[in-house]
Amino acid sequence: MRALAIMLSILLSLPVMAQTPPPARDDGGTVLHLSESAERTLRQDRLTVQLRAEAGGPDAARVQGEINRRMTAALEQVRRVPSVRAETRGYWVNQERPQNAPARWRGQQMLILISTDTAAALALAGELQQAGLVMSGMHFDLSPEATRAAEDELTAEAIRRLRERIERVAATMGQQVRHIRDLRIGQAGGGPGPRPMMMRAEAAGAAPPAAEPGETTVRVSVDAEAVLAPRTRP
């Protein structure tokens, strides 16, 4: 953040004409429109694992009770791993009416594990699989903290490049920079996004799941309008 603040201060303090205050409106100076961008490819640092507690049977109350029991036990297990955060989603119970068979109830509840501690999350996911939960998918992405840190650094880099280009263009035209009239900073986009990995149910006692993170490219763009004027002679 300090580097970004310094770059903004430098850009906004480009040389101005002596004894000429910046005009509120365009007064005939050359308006220069320029944009710059900077990007960086980072290794994805956050893992999201999707598991579900499932149950089925002829009695709706027992099906719900079994789902509740499994999810309660799973959440207690997750709480013993401080580096892993848990979310629950998608609770449903439906009645199935197959032909030539009694009606049955089936339901499930989703459990999401989120962590930048990949080893701990995978080990926990393996334990939950052995406890009866079914894994339905997982993916890596870039955490918000890593994304913001990269964007701050890239913004400072893009501003430095933009400032240098403005000065070079002005010098080539035999002019000087009067002032920066407009400055816009935006995210140009990033990719690839989360890489989903679909998982199949494994038998109890199986080895914990294995996974390898991919990469995400973070890009930042900077646009500016600079007002130029003829270079003053000493």
C-alpha positions as CSV (number, residue, x, y, z in Angstrom):
1,M,0.0,0.0,0.0
2,R,2.9,2.4,0.8
3,A,4.4,1.8,-2.7
4,L,1.0,2.5,-4.3
5,A,0.6,5.8,-2.3
6,I,4.1,6.9,-3.4
7,M,3.4,6.2,-7.1
8,L,0.1,8.1,-7.0
9,S,1.9,11.0,-5.3
10,I,4.6,11.0,-8.0
11,L,2.2,10.8,-10.9
12,L,0.0,13.6,-9.6
13,S,3.0,15.8,-9.0
14,L,4.3,15.8,-12.6
15,P,6.0,19.1,-13.6
16,V,3.6,21.9,-14.2
17,M,4.2,25.2,-16.0
18,A,5.6,27.9,-13.7
19,Q,3.1,30.4,-12.3
20,T,0.2,28.7,-14.3
21,P,-2.4,27.1,-12.1
22,P,-4.2,24.0,-13.5
23,P,-7.3,25.2,-15.4
24,A,-10.7,23.8,-14.4
25,R,-11.5,23.2,-18.1
26,D,-9.6,22.5,-21.3
27,D,-8.1,25.8,-22.4
28,G,-6.6,24.7,-25.7
29,G,-3.7,22.5,-24.4
30,T,-3.0,19.2,-26.1
31,V,-4.9,16.4,-24.3
32,L,-3.1,13.1,-24.2
33,H,-5.0,9.9,-23.6
34,L,-2.9,7.0,-22.5
35,S,-3.3,3.6,-20.8
36,E,-1.0,1.1,-19.3
37,S,-1.4,-2.3,-17.7
38,A,0.7,-4.7,-15.6
39,E,0.2,-8.4,-14.9
40,R,1.6,-11.2,-12.8
41,T,1.0,-14.9,-12.8
42,L,0.6,-16.3,-9.3
43,R,0.3,-19.8,-8.0
44,Q,-3.2,-20.4,-6.6
45,D,-3.2,-20.5,-2.8
46,R,-6.7,-21.4,-1.7
47,L,-8.5,-24.8,-1.8
48,T,-12.2,-25.3,-1.7
49,V,-13.6,-28.8,-1.1
50,Q,-17.2,-29.9,-1.5
51,L,-18.5,-32.8,0.5
52,R,-22.1,-33.9,1.3
53,A,-23.8,-35.9,4.0
54,E,-26.4,-38.3,2.4
55,A,-29.1,-40.5,3.8
56,G,-32.0,-42.5,2.4
57,G,-34.9,-44.6,3.8
58,P,-38.6,-45.1,4.1
59,D,-39.1,-42.6,6.9
60,A,-38.5,-38.9,6.3
61,A,-37.8,-38.1,10.0
62,R,-35.1,-40.8,10.2
63,V,-33.5,-39.6,7.0
64,Q,-33.3,-36.0,8.3
65,G,-32.0,-37.2,11.6
66,E,-29.2,-39.2,10.0
67,I,-28.2,-36.2,7.9
68,N,-28.2,-34.0,10.9
69,R,-26.1,-36.4,12.9
70,R,-23.5,-36.8,10.2
71,M,-23.3,-33.0,9.6
72,T,-23.0,-32.2,13.3
73,A,-20.2,-34.8,13.7
74,A,-18.4,-33.4,10.6
75,L,-18.6,-29.8,11.9
76,E,-17.2,-30.8,15.2
77,Q,-14.3,-32.5,13.4
78,V,-13.7,-29.4,11.3
79,R,-13.6,-27.1,14.3
80,R,-10.5,-29.1,15.5
81,V,-8.6,-27.8,12.5
82,P,-8.3,-24.0,13.0
83,S,-6.8,-23.3,9.5
84,V,-9.9,-24.7,7.7
85,R,-13.1,-22.8,7.5
86,A,-16.4,-24.6,7.0
87,E,-19.7,-23.6,5.3
88,T,-23.0,-25.6,5.0
89,R,-25.3,-25.3,2.0
90,G,-28.0,-27.0,0.1
91,Y,-30.1,-29.0,2.6
92,W,-32.9,-30.9,0.9
93,V,-35.1,-34.0,1.5
94,N,-37.2,-35.4,-1.3
95,Q,-39.6,-38.4,-1.6
96,E,-38.9,-40.9,-4.4
97,R,-41.7,-43.0,-5.8
98,P,-40.1,-45.8,-8.0
99,Q,-42.4,-48.1,-10.0
100,N,-43.2,-51.4,-8.4
101,A,-41.4,-50.4,-5.1
102,P,-42.3,-48.6,-1.9
103,A,-41.8,-44.9,-1.7
104,R,-38.5,-43.8,-0.2
105,W,-37.0,-40.6,1.1
106,R,-33.6,-39.3,0.1
107,G,-31.7,-36.2,1.3
108,Q,-28.4,-34.5,1.6
109,Q,-26.6,-31.4,3.0
110,M,-23.5,-29.9,1.5
111,L,-20.4,-29.1,3.5
112,I,-17.8,-26.7,2.1
113,L,-14.2,-26.6,3.3
114,I,-12.1,-23.5,2.5
115,S,-8.4,-23.1,3.4
116,T,-5.1,-21.8,2.2
117,D,-3.5,-24.7,4.2
118,T,-3.8,-27.3,1.4
119,A,-2.3,-30.1,3.4
120,A,-4.6,-29.7,6.3
121,A,-7.7,-29.3,4.1
122,L,-6.9,-32.5,2.1
123,A,-6.2,-34.5,5.3
124,L,-9.5,-33.3,6.8
125,A,-11.4,-34.1,3.7
126,G,-10.0,-37.7,3.7
127,E,-11.1,-38.1,7.4
128,L,-14.6,-36.9,6.5
129,Q,-14.7,-39.3,3.6
130,Q,-13.9,-42.2,6.0
131,A,-16.6,-40.9,8.3
132,G,-19.2,-41.4,5.5
133,L,-19.3,-38.1,3.7
134,V,-19.2,-38.1,-0.1
135,M,-16.8,-35.8,-2.0
136,S,-18.4,-34.1,-5.0
137,G,-15.7,-31.7,-6.1
138,M,-12.9,-29.3,-5.3
139,H,-11.0,-26.5,-6.9
140,F,-8.1,-24.1,-6.3
141,D,-8.2,-20.3,-6.7
142,L,-6.4,-17.2,-5.6
143,S,-7.3,-15.9,-2.2
144,P,-8.7,-12.4,-1.8
145,E,-5.7,-11.4,0.3
146,A,-3.2,-12.5,-2.3
147,T,-5.3,-10.9,-5.0
148,R,-5.4,-7.5,-3.3
149,A,-1.7,-7.6,-2.5
150,A,-0.9,-8.3,-6.1
151,E,-3.3,-5.6,-7.4
152,D,-1.6,-3.0,-5.2
153,E,1.9,-3.8,-6.5
154,L,0.7,-4.0,-10.1
155,T,-1.1,-0.7,-9.8
156,A,2.1,1.0,-8.6
157,E,4.0,-0.6,-11.5
158,A,1.3,0.4,-14.1
159,I,1.3,4.0,-12.8
160,R,5.1,4.2,-13.1
161,R,5.0,3.0,-16.7
162,L,2.2,5.4,-17.5
163,R,4.1,8.4,-16.0
164,E,7.2,7.5,-18.0
165,R,5.2,7.2,-21.2
166,I,3.5,10.5,-20.6
167,E,6.8,12.2,-20.1
168,R,8.3,10.5,-23.2
169,V,5.4,11.5,-25.5
170,A,5.5,15.1,-24.2
171,A,9.3,15.3,-24.8
172,T,8.9,13.9,-28.3
173,M,6.3,16.6,-29.1
174,G,8.5,19.3,-27.7
175,Q,6.0,20.0,-24.9
176,Q,5.8,19.6,-21.2
177,V,3.1,18.1,-18.9
178,R,0.8,20.8,-17.5
179,H,-1.2,18.5,-15.3
180,I,-3.0,15.1,-15.1
181,R,-6.7,15.8,-15.7
182,D,-8.1,12.4,-15.2
183,L,-6.8,9.1,-13.7
184,R,-8.7,5.8,-13.7
185,I,-7.5,2.6,-12.1
186,G,-9.3,-0.6,-12.9
187,Q,-8.8,-4.4,-12.9
188,A,-8.3,-5.5,-16.5
189,G,-9.2,-9.1,-15.6
190,G,-7.6,-12.3,-14.4
191,G,-7.5,-15.9,-15.5
192,P,-7.8,-18.7,-15.5
193,G,-10.4,-18.9,-12.8
194,P,-11.1,-21.7,-10.3
195,R,-10.2,-25.1,-11.8
196,P,-13.0,-27.5,-10.8
197,M,-12.0,-31.1,-10.1
198,M,-14.9,-33.5,-9.9
199,M,-14.5,-36.4,-7.4
200,R,-16.1,-39.8,-7.1
201,A,-17.0,-41.4,-3.8
202,E,-14.2,-43.5,-2.3
203,A,-14.5,-46.5,-0.1
204,A,-13.9,-46.0,3.6
205,G,-10.3,-46.4,4.6
206,A,-9.1,-45.0,1.2
207,A,-6.1,-42.6,1.0
208,P,-7.0,-38.9,1.4
209,P,-7.5,-37.0,-1.9
210,A,-4.6,-35.5,-3.7
211,A,-4.6,-32.1,-5.6
212,E,-2.2,-29.7,-7.2
213,P,-2.9,-25.9,-7.6
214,G,-2.8,-24.1,-10.9
215,E,-2.0,-20.5,-11.7
216,T,-4.0,-17.3,-11.9
217,T,-2.9,-14.2,-13.8
218,V,-3.8,-10.9,-12.1
219,R,-4.0,-7.8,-14.4
220,V,-4.5,-4.2,-13.6
221,S,-5.1,-1.3,-16.0
222,V,-4.5,2.4,-15.6
223,D,-5.9,5.1,-17.8
224,A,-5.1,8.8,-17.7
225,E,-5.7,12.1,-19.5
226,A,-2.7,14.5,-19.4
227,V,-2.8,18.1,-20.6
228,L,0.3,19.2,-22.4
229,A,1.5,22.7,-23.2
230,P,4.5,24.1,-25.1
231,R,7.7,23.8,-23.2
232,T,8.7,27.1,-21.5
233,R,12.1,28.6,-22.2
234,P,14.3,29.5,-19.2
